[in-house]
Each structure stands twice: as C-alpha cells, then as structure tokens.
C-alpha cells in the first residue's frame, strides 16, 4: 500500500532545546495514526511540523512522496493540502453550520459545494441542523461539524490535535469510534494527537508512543499493549506492574508469584535477571487457589473492584474482580496468574 506520510529522522528544536529527537515512521494511505504520550513529550510539535507550522532541525517529512519539510526548506501550510482539527473546534460563530462546512470549498462550483456539504452533514446525522449557528449546538455536535469542515476539501491528510479534550469522558469514547467510521467511510488518511489511551485504541490503526521527545514504539494498539518494546511503553500503556524475575530452565521465568512460561526471546539465557509485566487482567481471583495475597487497597469501579495485592517482597500487583466479590482490606484472597502474553524486559 502507498505511504501517505513519511517522517524520517526528524528532530525539532526550540533555540537549543530539543523537543523531538530523530523520529521516523510511515503512515499508509487510508490509515489512521496516533501520536500518544504524556504532556510535554513533543507530540503536538511533531504534528505542527507535519502541518508546516514548525520547521525541522534535521530529517525530512514527505506527503504523498513529495518533500514538504527539511532543514532550510519548508512548503507553507496552505500548499500542503492538509486539514486541521483543533482542541477548541474554532467554528466561525457568524456562519451557519452549512457555511462553516463549506468554508474550504471555494474552488468548487455552487452546486458541487452544496452536494459535498449535504453528504457530509448526512454522514454525521446532522442534516437538519444545516441552518443553525455554532452556539446552538452541543459540544458533541460542534466537534462533528469541526471534523467534517476539515474533511470537506478531502485533504491529503487530516491532522487532529486533542480534538476530544473538551468533551466529557463518556461522549469522548463514543465520538472516537464514530470519527474513525467517518474517516474510513470517506477514505481520509488522518493522524491524531492525544494523551488518552482509550481514544487512541478506539481510533487508530497505528499508534506511536512518545516520551521525552523520542518515539519508543510505532505499531498497532494490540501489539503495543501485548508486546511493549521497553519499560516506558510497558509502564505508560494499561495498568501494569513490573516484577523481578530470573530466566531458568531454558525459557521459564522464576518470580515470587511462581514460575511463568511463554515465548521468551532467544537472547535471554538461564540466569539472566529480568522484569515481567503483570497487568490486572493477568491476575485471576479464584477462591479455590492455594496461592493467596493480602488486599492492601481497593477501588470500586461499578461492575468491578480494582484490588491492590501485596507480594512477599512488599511490591504490589493489581487484580480486577467482579464487584459482587466484595472483600475487605487486609483480607487474603486466592489468585491465579494467566499470562497469555509473557512480556519480559531486561532488569533496569
């Protein structure tokens, strides 16, 4: 499949401060990518460089195999055929919904503009709101209009900077799924910036995990969750704990919760000290188990309790249990470990 976006060894500096360091990835035509990471990791700076609002200190950026950024060369944003959706939506308050959506369609005839606006409003189920104004819309409706306004000219790539940050959490997950369906239905390549993992998982085909200006991993959400490449990704994605272990018997790992086995990379040898990722869904509550751990704290989640269980070393692991199993802090409960994917990393 053809690559719509190619980022090659890109470094971005503000004065002498490096905010993005030698980042490389490609995004295929029709795919949705995501730059995911904590605040201050460089993801918005990288998105702005793709859009043409920031220059690169080294490396280059290509859109549809056309060079758009490298040191001392930069195609201006208006010549990149890029769409943008910002955190605040930036709808024009004096224009109706239909005129907002049509704003970037000046190169089309009146009839073509009307047709494109009509099909996009129908796509988001807001055809009956064509003549109302932004202040009359809910937050979710404003977000949909901002999205289809950016989609209207069929950009080579649509860039979205925390587009759901002002939406409440319940609606955010719903909109993430809806937006993915809209982009796929219209065949638009897109890249999203967010710090919200669920948003990234719901929307993206490929996710890049950024931390302190570096790209730690670029892969599907499934691979990033189940096969993190380093400690940063393992700690950032999901809710897991790294416990100490030692490789024994040609592929097993001895830990304080027992001997664990799975697919271990060949470069690990017997006697190597490692760390094993244990997530809440790996720890199964079983009253019949002889292996018991003490509940150190608990958090009610509605359908579930999240228990923090103390290990003999003093470290804690997490266990998600259906909420009708309402145990007390200090009580011991039986658990079993079921690790379908054994994630081990070198000991820090």
Secondary structure as a PSIPRED ss2 file (coil, helix, strand):
# PSIPRED VFORMAT (PSIPRED V4.0)

   1 X C   1.000  0.000  0.000
   2 X C   1.000  0.000  0.000
   3 X E   0.000  0.000  1.000
   4 X E   0.000  0.000  1.000
   5 X E   0.000  0.000  1.000
   6 X E   0.000  0.000  1.000
   7 X E   0.000  0.000  1.000
   8 X E   0.000  0.000  1.000
   9 X E   0.000  0.000  1.000
  10 X E   0.000  0.000  1.000
  11 X E   0.000  0.000  1.000
  12 X E   0.000  0.000  1.000
  13 X E   0.000  0.000  1.000
  14 X E   0.000  0.000  1.000
  15 X C   1.000  0.000  0.000
  16 X C   1.000  0.000  0.000
  17 X E   0.000  0.000  1.000
  18 X E   0.000  0.000  1.000
  19 X E   0.000  0.000  1.000
  20 X E   0.000  0.000  1.000
  21 X E   0.000  0.000  1.000
  22 X E   0.000  0.000  1.000
  23 X E   0.000  0.000  1.000
  24 X E   0.000  0.000  1.000
  25 X E   0.000  0.000  1.000
  26 X E   0.000  0.000  1.000
  27 X E   0.000  0.000  1.000
  28 X E   0.000  0.000  1.000
  29 X C   1.000  0.000  0.000
  30 X C   1.000  0.000  0.000
  31 X C   1.000  0.000  0.000
  32 X E   0.000  0.000  1.000
  33 X E   0.000  0.000  1.000
  34 X E   0.000  0.000  1.000
  35 X E   0.000  0.000  1.000
  36 X E   0.000  0.000  1.000
  37 X E   0.000  0.000  1.000
  38 X C   1.000  0.000  0.000
  39 X C   1.000  0.000  0.000
  40 X C   1.000  0.000  0.000
  41 X C   1.000  0.000  0.000
  42 X C   1.000  0.000  0.000
  43 X H   0.000  1.000  0.000
  44 X H   0.000  1.000  0.000
  45 X H   0.000  1.000  0.000
  46 X H   0.000  1.000  0.000
  47 X H   0.000  1.000  0.000
  48 X H   0.000  1.000  0.000
  49 X H   0.000  1.000  0.000
  50 X H   0.000  1.000  0.000
  51 X H   0.000  1.000  0.000
  52 X C   1.000  0.000  0.000
  53 X C   1.000  0.000  0.000
  54 X C   1.000  0.000  0.000
  55 X C   1.000  0.000  0.000
  56 X C   1.000  0.000  0.000
  57 X C   1.000  0.000  0.000
  58 X E   0.000  0.000  1.000
  59 X E   0.000  0.000  1.000
  60 X E   0.000  0.000  1.000
  61 X E   0.000  0.000  1.000
  62 X E   0.000  0.000  1.000
  63 X E   0.000  0.000  1.000
  64 X C   1.000  0.000  0.000
  65 X C   1.000  0.000  0.000
  66 X E   0.000  0.000  1.000
  67 X E   0.000  0.000  1.000
  68 X E   0.000  0.000  1.000
  69 X E   0.000  0.000  1.000
  70 X E   0.000  0.000  1.000
  71 X C   1.000  0.000  0.000
  72 X C   1.000  0.000  0.000
  73 X E   0.000  0.000  1.000
  74 X E   0.000  0.000  1.000
  75 X C   1.000  0.000  0.000
  76 X C   1.000  0.000  0.000
  77 X H   0.000  1.000  0.000
  78 X H   0.000  1.000  0.000
  79 X H   0.000  1.000  0.000
  80 X C   1.000  0.000  0.000
  81 X C   1.000  0.000  0.000
  82 X E   0.000  0.000  1.000
  83 X E   0.000  0.000  1.000
  84 X E   0.000  0.000  1.000
  85 X E   0.000  0.000  1.000
  86 X C   1.000  0.000  0.000
  87 X C   1.000  0.000  0.000
  88 X C   1.000  0.000  0.000
  89 X C   1.000  0.000  0.000
  90 X C   1.000  0.000  0.000
  91 X C   1.000  0.000  0.000
  92 X C   1.000  0.000  0.000
  93 X C   1.000  0.000  0.000
  94 X C   1.000  0.000  0.000
  95 X C   1.000  0.000  0.000
  96 X E   0.000  0.000  1.000
  97 X H   0.000  1.000  0.000
  98 X H   0.000  1.000  0.000
  99 X H   0.000  1.000  0.000
 100 X H   0.000  1.000  0.000
 101 X H   0.000  1.000  0.000
 102 X H   0.000  1.000  0.000
 103 X C   1.000  0.000  0.000
 104 X C   1.000  0.000  0.000
 105 X C   1.000  0.000  0.000
 106 X C   1.000  0.000  0.000
 107 X C   1.000  0.000  0.000
 108 X C   1.000  0.000  0.000
 109 X C   1.000  0.000  0.000
 110 X H   0.000  1.000  0.000
 111 X H   0.000  1.000  0.000
 112 X H   0.000  1.000  0.000
 113 X H   0.000  1.000  0.000
 114 X H   0.000  1.000  0.000
 115 X H   0.000  1.000  0.000
 116 X H   0.000  1.000  0.000
 117 X H   0.000  1.000  0.000
 118 X H   0.000  1.000  0.000
 119 X H   0.000  1.000  0.000
 120 X H   0.000  1.000  0.000
 121 X H   0.000  1.000  0.000
 122 X H   0.000  1.000  0.000
 123 X H   0.000  1.000  0.000
 124 X C   1.000  0.000  0.000
 125 X C   1.000  0.000  0.000
 126 X C   1.000  0.000  0.000
 127 X H   0.000  1.000  0.000
 128 X H   0.000  1.000  0.000
 129 X H   0.000  1.000  0.000
 130 X C   1.000  0.000  0.000
 131 X C   1.000  0.000  0.000
 132 X C   1.000  0.000  0.000
 133 X E   0.000  0.000  1.000
 134 X H   0.000  1.000  0.000
 135 X H   0.000  1.000  0.000
 136 X H   0.000  1.000  0.000
 137 X C   1.000  0.000  0.000
 138 X C   1.000  0.000  0.000
 139 X H   0.000  1.000  0.000
 140 X H   0.000  1.000  0.000
 141 X H   0.000  1.000  0.000
 142 X H   0.000  1.000  0.000
 143 X H   0.000  1.000  0.000
 144 X H   0.000  1.000  0.000
 145 X H   0.000  1.000  0.000
 146 X H   0.000  1.000  0.000
 147 X H   0.000  1.000  0.000
 148 X H   0.000  1.000  0.000
 149 X H   0.000  1.000  0.000
 150 X H   0.000  1.000  0.000
 151 X H   0.000  1.000  0.000
 152 X C   1.000  0.000  0.000
 153 X C   1.000  0.000  0.000
 154 X C   1.000  0.000  0.000
 155 X C   1.000  0.000  0.000
 156 X C   1.000  0.000  0.000
 157 X E   0.000  0.000  1.000
 158 X E   0.000  0.000  1.000
 159 X E   0.000  0.000  1.000
 160 X E   0.000  0.000  1.000
 161 X E   0.000  0.000  1.000
 162 X C   1.000  0.000  0.000
 163 X C   1.000  0.000  0.000
 164 X C   1.000  0.000  0.000
 165 X C   1.000  0.000  0.000
 166 X C   1.000  0.000  0.000
 167 X C   1.000  0.000  0.000
 168 X C   1.000  0.000  0.000
 169 X H   0.000  1.000  0.000
 170 X H   0.000  1.000  0.000
 171 X H   0.000  1.000  0.000
 172 X H   0.000  1.000  0.000
 173 X H   0.000  1.000  0.000
 174 X H   0.000  1.000  0.000
 175 X H   0.000  1.000  0.000
 176 X H   0.000  1.000  0.000
 177 X H   0.000  1.000  0.000
 178 X H   0.000  1.000  0.000
 179 X H   0.000  1.000  0.000
 180 X H   0.000  1.000  0.000
 181 X H   0.000  1.000  0.000
 182 X H   0.000  1.000  0.000
 183 X H   0.000  1.000  0.000
 184 X H   0.000  1.000  0.000
 185 X H   0.000  1.000  0.000
 186 X H   0.000  1.000  0.000
 187 X C   1.000  0.000  0.000
 188 X C   1.000  0.000  0.000
 189 X C   1.000  0.000  0.000
 190 X E   0.000  0.000  1.000
 191 X E   0.000  0.000  1.000
 192 X E   0.000  0.000  1.000
 193 X E   0.000  0.000  1.000
 194 X E   0.000  0.000  1.000
 195 X C   1.000  0.000  0.000
 196 X C   1.000  0.000  0.000
 197 X H   0.000  1.000  0.000
 198 X H   0.000  1.000  0.000
 199 X H   0.000  1.000  0.000
 200 X H   0.000  1.000  0.000
 201 X H   0.000  1.000  0.000
 202 X H   0.000  1.000  0.000
 203 X H   0.000  1.000  0.000
 204 X C   1.000  0.000  0.000
 205 X C   1.000  0.000  0.000
 206 X E   0.000  0.000  1.000
 207 X E   0.000  0.000  1.000
 208 X E   0.000  0.000  1.000
 209 X E   0.000  0.000  1.000
 210 X E   0.000  0.000  1.000
 211 X E   0.000  0.000  1.000
 212 X C   1.000  0.000  0.000
 213 X C   1.000  0.000  0.000
 214 X E   0.000  0.000  1.000
 215 X E   0.000  0.000  1.000
 216 X E   0.000  0.000  1.000
 217 X E   0.000  0.000  1.000
 218 X E   0.000  0.000  1.000
 219 X E   0.000  0.000  1.000
 220 X C   1.000  0.000  0.000
 221 X H   0.000  1.000  0.000
 222 X H   0.000  1.000  0.000
 223 X H   0.000  1.000  0.000
 224 X H   0.000  1.000  0.000
 225 X H   0.000  1.000  0.000
 226 X H   0.000  1.000  0.000
 227 X C   1.000  0.000  0.000
 228 X C   1.000  0.000  0.000
 229 X C   1.000  0.000  0.000
 230 X C   1.000  0.000  0.000
 231 X H   0.000  1.000  0.000
 232 X H   0.000  1.000  0.000
 233 X H   0.000  1.000  0.000
 234 X H   0.000  1.000  0.000
 235 X H   0.000  1.000  0.000
 236 X H   0.000  1.000  0.000
 237 X C   1.000  0.000  0.000
 238 X C   1.000  0.000  0.000
 239 X C   1.000  0.000  0.000
 240 X E   0.000  0.000  1.000
 241 X E   0.000  0.000  1.000
 242 X E   0.000  0.000  1.000
 243 X E   0.000  0.000  1.000
 244 X E   0.000  0.000  1.000
 245 X E   0.000  0.000  1.000
 246 X E   0.000  0.000  1.000
 247 X E   0.000  0.000  1.000
 248 X E   0.000  0.000  1.000
 249 X C   1.000  0.000  0.000
 250 X C   1.000  0.000  0.000
 251 X C   1.000  0.000  0.000
 252 X E   0.000  0.000  1.000
 253 X E   0.000  0.000  1.000
 254 X E   0.000  0.000  1.000
 255 X E   0.000  0.000  1.000
 256 X C   1.000  0.000  0.000
 257 X C   1.000  0.000  0.000
 258 X E   0.000  0.000  1.000
 259 X E   0.000  0.000  1.000
 260 X E   0.000  0.000  1.000
 261 X E   0.000  0.000  1.000
 262 X C   1.000  0.000  0.000
 263 X C   1.000  0.000  0.000
 264 X C   1.000  0.000  0.000
 265 X C   1.000  0.000  0.000
 266 X C   1.000  0.000  0.000
 267 X C   1.000  0.000  0.000
 268 X C   1.000  0.000  0.000
 269 X C   1.000  0.000  0.000
 270 X C   1.000  0.000  0.000
 271 X C   1.000  0.000  0.000
 272 X C   1.000  0.000  0.000
 273 X E   0.000  0.000  1.000
 274 X E   0.000  0.000  1.000
 275 X E   0.000  0.000  1.000
 276 X E   0.000  0.000  1.000
 277 X E   0.000  0.000  1.000
 278 X E   0.000  0.000  1.000
 279 X E   0.000  0.000  1.000
 280 X H   0.000  1.000  0.000
 281 X H   0.000  1.000  0.000
 282 X H   0.000  1.000  0.000
 283 X E   0.000  0.000  1.000
 284 X E   0.000  0.000  1.000
 285 X E   0.000  0.000  1.000
 286 X C   1.000  0.000  0.000
 287 X C   1.000  0.000  0.000
 288 X C   1.000  0.000  0.000
 289 X C   1.000  0.000  0.000
 290 X C   1.000  0.000  0.000
 291 X C   1.000  0.000  0.000
 292 X E   0.000  0.000  1.000
 293 X E   0.000  0.000  1.000
 294 X E   0.000  0.000  1.000
 295 X E   0.000  0.000  1.000
 296 X E   0.000  0.000  1.000
 297 X E   0.000  0.000  1.000
 298 X E   0.000  0.000  1.000
 299 X E   0.000  0.000  1.000
 300 X E   0.000  0.000  1.000
 301 X C   1.000  0.000  0.000
 302 X C   1.000  0.000  0.000
 303 X C   1.000  0.000  0.000
 304 X E   0.000  0.000  1.000
 305 X E   0.000  0.000  1.000
 306 X E   0.000  0.000  1.000
 307 X E   0.000  0.000  1.000
 308 X E   0.000  0.000  1.000
 309 X E   0.000  0.000  1.000
 310 X E   0.000  0.000  1.000
 311 X C   1.000  0.000  0.000
 312 X C   1.000  0.000  0.000
 313 X C   1.000  0.000  0.000
 314 X C   1.000  0.000  0.000
 315 X C   1.000  0.000  0.000
 316 X E   0.000  0.000  1.000
 317 X E   0.000  0.000  1.000
 318 X E   0.000  0.000  1.000
 319 X E   0.000  0.000  1.000
 320 X E   0.000  0.000  1.000
 321 X E   0.000  0.000  1.000
 322 X E   0.000  0.000  1.000
 323 X C   1.000  0.000  0.000
 324 X C   1.000  0.000  0.000
 325 X C   1.000  0.000  0.000
 326 X C   1.000  0.000  0.000
 327 X C   1.000  0.000  0.000
 328 X C   1.000  0.000  0.000
 329 X C   1.000  0.000  0.000
 330 X C   1.000  0.000  0.000
 331 X C   1.000  0.000  0.000
 332 X E   0.000  0.000  1.000
 333 X E   0.000  0.000  1.000
 334 X E   0.000  0.000  1.000
 335 X E   0.000  0.000  1.000
 336 X E   0.000  0.000  1.000
 337 X E   0.000  0.000  1.000
 338 X C   1.000  0.000  0.000
 339 X C   1.000  0.000  0.000
 340 X C   1.000  0.000  0.000
 341 X C   1.000  0.000  0.000
 342 X C   1.000  0.000  0.000
 343 X C   1.000  0.000  0.000
 344 X E   0.000  0.000  1.000
 345 X E   0.000  0.000  1.000
 346 X E   0.000  0.000  1.000
 347 X C   1.000  0.000  0.000
 348 X C   1.000  0.000  0.000
